[in-house]
Amino acid sequence: MTNFYTVLDTGQGYLKVTDAEKGVQVGTISLRGKVLTPPVVNQNQCALTVETSSGEKLGVIHQLPSGQLINQYRV
């Protein structure tokens, strides 16, 4: 069975991961900077762009629902 997730930017440096079928929060992702693009969910991964405190822009990909960082790259 495949799980479906939604990811919401809380505006406070965290992303809230919700199981879309059950409507319950299943995880939280702590970000390394300010969110520049909305989170894009594709199956069990979430991608977005953040800006660090030093001004560096990073694309990050997180595993859902654990929030584990899978990959990051400079934008």
C-alpha atoms as one frame of an Amber mdcrd trajectory, in Angstrom:
protein
   0.000   0.000   0.000   1.292   3.433  -0.916   1.033   6.285   1.563   0.167
   9.785   0.411   1.705  12.786   2.140   1.223  16.523   2.140   3.927  18.946
   3.288   3.126  22.354   4.752   5.583  25.181   5.445   4.880  26.411   8.995
   6.781  29.658   8.375   8.969  29.003  11.415  11.784  26.965   9.858   9.881
  23.683   9.914   7.832  21.655   7.465   4.867  19.666   8.754   4.422  16.225
   7.116   0.836  14.931   7.140  -0.594  11.578   6.071  -3.150  12.734   3.503
  -5.463   9.737   3.948  -5.611   9.768   7.759  -5.251  13.517   8.249  -2.674
  13.172  11.028   0.779  14.690  11.343   3.413  11.979  10.869   6.622  14.012
  10.859   8.422  17.321  11.017  11.339  18.495   8.893  13.757  21.056  10.315
  15.121  23.294   7.579  18.588  24.825   7.194  17.291  28.212   6.101  14.405
  30.275   4.771  12.042  28.580   2.308  12.242  30.139  -1.179   9.984  27.754
  -3.114   6.926  25.774  -2.045   7.607  22.133  -1.164   6.992  19.726  -4.053
   5.948  16.206  -3.037   6.625  13.285  -5.370   5.656   9.891  -3.906   7.777
   9.603  -0.733  10.106  12.560  -1.359   9.843  16.310  -0.924  11.961  18.888
  -2.780  12.319  22.631  -2.161  14.796  25.506  -2.259  16.080  27.232   0.879
  18.355  30.200   1.519  20.859  29.817   4.356  21.811  32.596   6.763  24.985
  33.158   4.695  22.895  33.810   1.554  23.668  30.496  -0.140  20.727  28.953
  -2.011  20.321  25.197  -1.735  17.966  22.709  -3.312  17.149  19.985  -0.796
  15.358  16.649  -1.091  13.920  14.938   1.989  12.540  11.424   2.502   8.916
  11.243   3.684   7.674  10.782   6.352  10.996  10.544   8.243  12.318  13.904
   6.989  15.792  12.469   6.397  17.901  14.605   4.037  18.526  12.567   0.878
  20.340  15.116  -1.281  21.263  18.788  -1.471  22.764  20.918  -4.231  23.620
  24.556  -4.902  21.071  26.545  -6.857
